[in-house]
Amino acid sequence: MSAASAASAAPATPTAFHAPLAWLDGRWQADVLMRVGTDGHWAALSAGQPAPADAVRLGGPVLPTLVDAHSHAFQRAFAGLAEQRDSDSDDFWSWRDRMYGVALRVTPAQLKDIAAQLYTELLAGGYTQVCEFHYLHHREDGTPYEDEHAMAMALAEAAQETGIGLTLLPVLYAHAGFAQRGLRETQRRFRTDADWVWRACRRINAAGLPLVRAGVAVHSLRAAHEADVRALQALVGDADIAIHVHVAEQQQEVDDCLAATGKRPIELLAGYRLDPRWHLVHATHSTPEEIAAVAASGAGVVICPGTEGNLGDGLADLPGWLAAGVPLTVGSDSQVTRGWVEELRWLEYGQRLGQQRRNVAARPGAQPSTAARLFDACVAGSARAAGLPSWGLKAGARADFLVLDTAASGLAGLPDAALLDGLVFASQGPAWREVYVAGQRRPIDDAGRRERFMATMAALWR
């Protein structure tokens, strides 16, 4: 670990910040004093406090950040390159075949450059922790690198460079379909088994990199059959780590699962002893019974509205998941959107379009603000999704926060009580003055990283 990396992990001495407003306990509170301990976590936060002489006076209202709970970093190199159609139909499956074109070419050095650009953009989008659902493991010909975890370590190096928190989720990926054994040739770089995934998880956690931790992931129930999933569960045991899985993203996936197993994907997954460590990514096509089973297990859902809209996946049952109290987070997934404001906007707008009514996620009498309900739900779900003990503006959580620019488009002139609503439903992009991780300010643009990214793009697509 370099001295610079170690220094970026936490403040060397306790720091105090004073905010004119901060979003505490689900509402705006004035004159908030926020103290950071030497570990980079909140030592104490309290409202109604004058600014002491040692406090850094912040220039705007403060919000907690969110975890980007689902990311495929390499797909940043494909964003914007699949928006033309030259055949009668185009869907998730045809997009996937084209996406494999970049997956089969990226090197570890290129992946680092792509991820560094992405992670800088995610910081600018208000995320300070990213869950990397990582299945691009091997050489272009499918053989292991000399360091079999070279691609994972490239992601970790990119996170260290940008200062974002990272939860690496090495993926179990063994089969091409529910009724198939083994992978297609175009999936050769993804091949793993339970032993490989668990070895990668332990390697990453043993490295002790600042702000980097690992969990595990199952690509999907079509890519990991019962024996594969149960083998991974046996290795993980009671380890307190995040476990993620793609499930029920596409209707075709539901149909194929029914044909092969007689059960729907979420119904089938519920039979694997889910618990609060599990996070169901997409869960687009669900039934009330499946939602009830997930709620009873304590597992969470990760909805990715930007990607799901881009791929034509369908609309998740947001009212059903919220009513059942299932922990909720959002993710950037394919990287066509890279900020949580747009994800929350489309999470709600999709429901409005589908149901032809407004403020679907609001809860009259309890939480009438749609933006506040969605934002608070995602703050509450962030810790578990990332495998962290806590999250947000509260003692013990990592000292991550955003400083709003109240003169930005969509916020200018709004009363304080409407700032979150204006941010989600009226702003034209991120409206932050500053982004902090572990009590330290992070840059949200870097010309050098952007130049390296552009050179990598030129090499990949020339």
C-alpha angles and dihedrals in degrees: 000000000000122000089244091054092048091048091052093057098074143346114277091223133022113281131201126207127189121204126191087217133006134181101243125165093352099309142071113268127186132237098010120187113204121188123195122206127220088265092063093251130116112274095183141344125193135167128223094040128137116235111264120218093255095053125106105233108224119217099227148007117310127230130183113246127239133236115244093226099190127036138155099192097192090060089069084081089059100044110121094014099095102055099106128080124207099168137058094266139025125185143144093293096053089045089052093054090052092046089057086067091074094035090060094053110040117110125204091257091050092046090055091052092047093047094046090055091045095048091050088052092048090054088051087050093057100260118126099175126044128196105215110207092203122193103141097099117140141054120284090266092050097254119126121264116244084256099043090205096050093122093049091049090051087059091048091051090051090052091049091050095051098037097234120139114250134202106190114205111190107205132232104223117165112140140041097222148353093272097033133089118216130358137293117256089251089059095054095116092057101057115131141141132209094271092053093049094048091047090052092049092052092045093054094046092046091055090071094211114176112262092359125114136154139226129164137256140202109215094217139308090264090056097041118041126204096276091050095050094045091049090055092046090053092053094045093047111162096339110144098236136122118265117197133185137177108234139171095351095142132036089228088059090054092049093048092048092051091049093049101038109013089240136092116248098254090042089052093046092051087065091067096077098259118201137173091287090068123090122189110213115215099346084184098157110049141145127222089251092054092048090052091051092051091047091052091053095052092235121144136226129229113205120192105193097174094054095037089054092045092051096041092239098150135244123302118227094256095169090051095050092046094047090051091053094238111164110256134205136160133225141199093224107166091019097239084128122030107181133071095226091067092042092055091044092054093040087063098033092055089057092047092052093046096045099031094228137098137249092017095167095048119109109212113219094016108042111356094173111092092200092049094050094050094042095048091047091054093045089052092049097044100084097055093042090057096040091246126139095232144355141197137034098331137105113279097023121110111273098250120145147148127230111214124222103221091193092061123111111283094019103059112112096003119135113250093252091060099047096102092046090050092048094054101035107025109028125104098220136318114346102194129132092194143002121211130194120187090350095306128107116246125207113242096201133039124180094200094055091046091052092050090049092051091050090051091049090051091051093048099045108028 
